[in-house]
Amino acid sequence: MSFAISPADLASFSADYQADQTNAVLERAVTKNGVQAASFDWHAKADNDQHFSIDLKTGKVANQKQSGRCWMFAALNTMRHDMQQKFNLPTDFELSQSYQFFWDKFEKANYFYENVVKTAELPTDDRKVAWLMETPQQDGGQWDMLVALIDKYGVVPQSAMPESYNSSRSNELNAVLNQKLRHDAVILRQAIADGETETQINARRKAMMNDVYRMLAYAFGEPVQEFTFEYRDEAGEFHREAGLTPKTFFAKYVGWNLDDYVSIINAPTQDKEYHQTYTIEMLGNVVGGRQVKHLNLPMAEFKQLAVDQLKAGESVWFGADVSQMSERKMGILALNTFGYEDLFKTQLTMSKEDALDYSQSMMNHAMVLTGVDLVDDQPTKWKVENSWGEQVGEKGYFVMSDAWMDKFCYQVVVNKKYLSDELKAAQAAEPVVLKPWDPMGTLA
């Protein structure tokens, strides 16, 4: 069955357009101002003010600049919030995102080589191989991937490894590094086809990783191994501790048991049962490190866990689709931000399930919940710490309506202590393995 557009059809479409005089007014508004400005609904601003019944003390927002490190910023921000309370650190204190960025790219390169070897016998037009080669590595990630890095490399304050040109503007490095990885994939696949032994293949990989280390050291600087931590606290008292390593710093100044923090998702699609755990094939960064693992819950349970953690005074890492109904400058995430349907006189609304299944929506950004407004103990809106600097939102903080959260929020990370015994048992279960391109495997 096919349908070709005829001249008669075009004439009918034009006649229908001309018959409605409001179309000329809307045409002028949209062509002059753009789709978003012409459809912005000021009620979204009025409905989502910056007042919350639970509002955690945090500090100045960070700025990931021209890089895709939101997942990393968000995770480190949750840790620094706790550190600021424990040690009375200054409001502009940050953990080094550049340090984690170096090791993430280093480990992702090795993880890529691992998957190249595993898929070496598949043809290059196989979907798994094509997916792997499309983006050998990128800036994005997930909570469990940062945990894998911290388990292996620890953390450092930003003063010990500051930002560089390439950590703040990663496109140039990504282009060269991905070219390097694809180049090496050709060599590895050919070596396996030629029958080289595992020892020979590993020797090639070691030499390749030596090259990657050098490239990253040029781009970010070589990672610090020992450093002195100095700061003046909010009371004006000076502190200094020498001889710290990234792991001893994490143990003393962060002190979290990262095994306590687990990923909760809301994926209401037919292929994912609730109260079941999931992982994604070929998704990770550290070979042999922590597995990406999600527990799928209905939205009511999902949100209650976030509320419980906020009530206890701890911020919450979360992942969402920030491209949907988002007004960046005002810092608004609300379903009525833009009236696209009213403007264009058509239907656009999709269920969360359909939006996932038909690639309309998926997680693409990680931020931090730092507050919530509760009415009769039910959330109406949420306070969000972003990582886009202080020039957007309210000094970098956004407001997210509860309805927007229902529709476009996909992941939160919470301490296991907030889970019921039944949920703890479900989270501990062996995960179902999803395909590499599943939307729950997208990187924030």
PEQUIUR-V941470 format. One record per run of one state. SS is the DSSP state (alpha for helix, beta for strand, coil for the rest). FROM is the first residue (numbers start at 1). LEN is the number of residues. Records with the same first field share a line. If there is no record, write none. Layout:
BEGIN
SS = FROM-LEN, FROM-LEN
END
This chain:
BEGIN
coil = 1-6, 20-2, 34-1, 41-2, 48-6, 56-7, 64-2, 67-3, 88-7, 96-1, 119-8, 135-8, 154-3, 158-7, 170-1, 194-4, 221-6, 233-5, 245-1, 255-3, 266-10, 281-13, 297-2, 312-4, 321-5, 328-4, 334-4, 339-1, 345-7, 358-7, 376-2, 386-2, 389-5, 395-2, 419-2, 429-3, 435-4, 442-3
alpha = 7-13, 22-12, 35-5, 43-5, 70-18, 97-22, 127-8, 143-11, 165-4, 171-23, 198-23, 246-9, 258-3, 299-13, 340-5, 352-6, 402-7, 416-3, 421-8, 439-3
beta = 40-1, 54-2, 63-1, 66-1, 95-1, 157-1, 169-1, 227-6, 238-7, 261-5, 276-5, 294-3, 316-5, 326-2, 332-2, 338-1, 365-11, 378-8, 388-1, 394-1, 397-5, 409-7, 432-3
END
